[in-house]
Amino acid sequence: MRNIDLRLLEVIREVHRTGSVSHAAQNLGLGQSAVSMSLARLRKHFNDPVFVRTSRGMKATSYAEALIGELIKATEILESAMNRRLHFDPLSSDRMFHLISTDIAQFTILPPLVRCLAATAPKVRINLRQ
């Protein structure tokens, strides 16, 4: 996987889905030349034409056809991993938040903030500095 651009997985998936370089480019928000260059990189990497032009559009070679299922799974796994976010639950969180404020903010903003936190995030702590 050295020097392989993961965006190439999107290109191969979209060209396979649409059967068209121009439609794939449009769907990916790329220029047609960018998709063509991506296909050239894929051809070089796999030492296979990957897709061939037919009267019905772009058709995956038998070698690419064998790879596409695995590449689609890999793309889905990567997308899932990259879209994972840490969920913040204020009711159970015991995080410490460090705040820096002016003297006046300590008297005007801090009291309502502490009341709000007591109701919505009772275990959250504040470390206040001037």
For each residue, the residues with C-beta under 8 A, 3 or more apart:
1: 4
2:
3:
4: 1 8 45
5: 8 38 41
6: 9 10 78
7: 10 11 38
8: 4 5 11 12 38 41 42 45
9: 6 12 13 71 74 75 78
10: 6 7 13 14 28 75
11: 7 8 14 15 24 28 30 35 38 39 42
12: 8 9 15 16 42 50 64 68 71
13: 9 10 16 17 68 71 72 75
14: 10 11 17 18 23 24 27 28
15: 11 12 18 19 20 21 24 35 39 51 58
16: 12 13 19 51 60 64 68
17: 13 14 24
18: 14 15 23 24 27 57
19: 15 16 23 56 57 58 59
20: 15 23 24 57 58
21: 15 24 25 32 35 36 39 58
22: 25 26 32
23: 14 18 19 20 26 27
24: 11 14 15 17 18 20 21 27 28 35
25: 21 22 28 30 31 32 34 35
26: 22 23 29
27: 14 18 23 24
28: 10 11 14 24 25 35
29: 26
30: 11 25 34 35
31: 25 34 35
32: 21 22 25 35 36
33: 36 37
34: 25 30 31 37 38
35: 11 15 21 24 25 28 30 31 32 38 39
36: 21 32 33 39 40
37: 33 34 40 41
38: 5 7 8 11 34 35 41 42
39: 11 15 21 35 36 42 43 50 51
40: 36 37 43 44
41: 5 8 37 38 44 45
42: 8 11 12 38 39 45 46 50
43: 39 40 46 47 48 49 50
44: 40 41 47
45: 4 8 41 42
46: 42 43 50 63 64 67
47: 43 44
48: 43 61 63 64
49: 43 52 61
50: 12 39 42 43 46 60 61 63 64
51: 15 16 39 58 59 60 61 64
52: 49 58 59 61
53: 57 58 59
54: 57 58 59
55:
56: 19 59
57: 18 19 20 53 54
58: 15 19 20 21 51 52 53 54
59: 19 51 52 53 54 56
60: 16 50 51 64 65 68
61: 48 49 50 51 52 64 65
62: 65 66
63: 46 48 50 66 67
64: 12 16 46 48 50 51 60 61 67 68
65: 60 61 62 68
66: 62 63 69
67: 46 63 64 70 71
68: 12 13 16 60 64 65 71 72
69: 66 72 73
70: 67 73 74
71: 9 12 13 67 68 74 75
72: 13 68 69 75 76
73: 69 70 76 77
74: 9 70 71 77 78
75: 9 10 13 71 72 78 79
76: 72 73 79 80
77: 73 74 80 81
78: 6 9 74 75 81 82
79: 75 76 82 83
80: 76 77 83 84
81: 77 78 84
82: 78 79
83: 79 80
84: 80 81
85:
86:
87:
88: 93
89: 92 93
90: 93 120 121 124
91: 120 121 122
92: 89 123
93: 88 89 90 121 123 124
94: 123 124 125
95: 124 125
96: 124 125 126 127
97: 124 125 126 127
98: 126 127 129
99: 126 127 128 129
100: 128 129 130
101: 105 106 109 110 128 129 130
102: 105 106 130
103: 106 107 130
104: 107 108
105: 101 102 108 109 110
106: 101 102 103 109 110 128 130
107: 103 104 110 111
108: 104 105 111
109: 101 105 106 112 113
110: 101 105 106 107 113 114 128
111: 107 108 114 115
112: 109 115 116
113: 109 110 116 117 126
114: 110 111 117 118 126
115: 111 112 118 119
116: 112 113 119 120
117: 113 114 120 121 122 124 126
118: 114 115 122
119: 115 116 122
120: 90 91 116 117
121: 90 91 93 117 124
122: 91 117 118 119
123: 92 93 94
124: 90 93 94 95 96 97 117 121
125: 94 95 96 97
126: 96 97 98 99 113 114 117
127: 96 97 98 99
128: 99 100 101 106 110
129: 98 99 100 101
130: 100 101 102 103 106
